[in-house]
Each structure stands twice: as C-alpha cells, then as structure tokens.
Amino acid sequence: MSTEYINQQDGAYRVKGTRVSLDSVVYAFQRGASPESIVSSFPSLTLEQVYGAITYYLAHEQEIDEYLRKGEAEYEQRRAEWREELRRTKPELYRRLEAARSEREALRP
C-alpha cells in the first residue's frame, strides 16, 4: 500500500494533513538537516512524514526545484516593489533601514 505524503493546494505543496510547506522541509534537507532535526523544527510532523516529503522531493526534484525557483523570484519581485514603495512613501525610514543594513553587512566576515 502506498501512502501519499504531499498534496498540492492553491499552488502550494504541503505535507499532507499539516500546514507545513514542502518548501520548508526541502530547504532544511538541502542545508544538510537530518530528518530527526527537521521533526524537531516542525513538531507537527512525524519522522515518517519527513521521510515521505524528502522521498517525494527526490522523486520530483526537477519539478520541485523549478517551483522553488519561481517562488524565490516572486518573493524577490515583491521585496523590490515593497522597498520602492517604502522609499517613496517613507524616505526617512527607508534611509535608516538602508543604513542599518549597510552596517550589518560591513560587520560580516
């Protein structure tokens, strides 16, 4: 008997029966997190569900990687639009946020 661990709803992949996105599991897996540590990060998941999600990803890797790339591009587009809106409507706040970001980046090794 085969168990389905992933469903797609409203364009998003989720671990079946939960609100946890497949994205979250895949990104953790790609960072090298073990299935056990993924369960620790998402206590609503069982170890079986995490292994099922990883197996689904590996079986559909090209499709899911494309889905993730599209999601990242959409996020970056929204982020750029938000920054431009903030720059136009609240220039002082934008200036302070940019200064803080520059300082933080200067401290990175």
C-alpha positions in Angstrom: 0.0 0.0 0.0 1.3 3.4 -1.0 0.9 6.4 1.3 0.8 10.0 -0.1 2.7 12.5 2.0 2.4 15.6 -0.1 -0.6 17.4 -1.5 -0.8 20.5 -3.7 -3.4 23.1 -2.8 -3.8 26.6 -4.2 -0.5 26.3 -6.0 1.4 25.3 -2.8 2.9 22.0 -1.8 2.2 20.9 1.8 2.9 17.9 3.9 -0.5 16.1 3.8 -2.6 16.8 6.8 -0.5 19.7 8.0 0.2 23.3 7.3 3.9 22.7 6.8 5.1 23.5 3.3 7.2 21.1 1.3 9.5 24.1 0.8 10.4 24.2 4.5 11.3 20.5 4.5 13.3 20.7 1.3 15.2 23.8 2.3 16.1 22.2 5.6 17.1 19.0 3.8 19.3 20.9 1.3 21.0 22.7 4.2 22.0 19.2 5.5 19.5 18.9 8.3 18.7 15.3 9.3 15.1 14.1 9.2 15.2 14.0 13.0 16.2 17.6 13.3 13.5 18.6 10.8 11.0 16.9 13.1 12.4 18.9 15.9 11.9 22.1 13.9 8.4 21.1 12.9 6.8 19.2 15.8 3.6 18.8 13.9 5.4 16.4 11.6 6.2 12.8 12.2 9.5 11.2 11.2 7.6 9.2 8.6 6.1 12.4 7.1 9.5 14.0 6.8 11.0 10.9 5.1 7.9 10.9 2.8 8.4 14.5 2.0 12.1 14.0 1.2 11.3 11.0 -0.9 8.6 13.0 -2.8 11.1 15.7 -3.4 13.8 13.3 -4.7 11.3 11.6 -7.0 10.1 15.0 -8.4 13.4 17.0 -7.9 13.3 18.9 -11.2 9.7 19.9 -10.8 10.1 21.0 -7.2 13.3 22.9 -7.9 11.6 24.8 -10.6 8.6 25.5 -8.2 11.1 26.8 -5.6 13.0 29.0 -8.1 9.7 30.6 -9.2 8.7 31.2 -5.6 12.1 32.8 -4.9 11.8 35.0 -8.0 8.3 36.1 -6.9 9.5 36.9 -3.4 12.4 39.0 -4.8 10.0 40.9 -7.0 7.6 41.6 -4.2 10.5 42.6 -2.0 11.8 45.1 -4.6 8.3 46.5 -5.0 8.0 46.9 -1.2 11.3 48.6 -0.9 10.5 51.0 -3.8 7.1 51.8 -2.1 8.8 52.4 1.2 11.5 54.6 -0.4 8.8 56.8 -2.0 6.3 57.0 0.9 8.7 57.0 3.9 12.1 58.2 2.8 13.5 58.8 6.3 12.6 55.3 7.5 14.0 53.8 4.2 17.2 55.8 4.8 17.6 54.5 8.3 16.8 50.9 7.3 19.4 51.1 4.5 22.0 52.5 6.9 21.3 49.6 9.3 21.6 47.1 6.5 24.9 48.6 5.4 26.3 48.5 8.9 25.2 44.9 9.3 26.8 43.8 6.0 30.1 45.7 7.0 30.3 43.5 10.1 30.0 40.2 8.2 33.3 38.3 7.8 
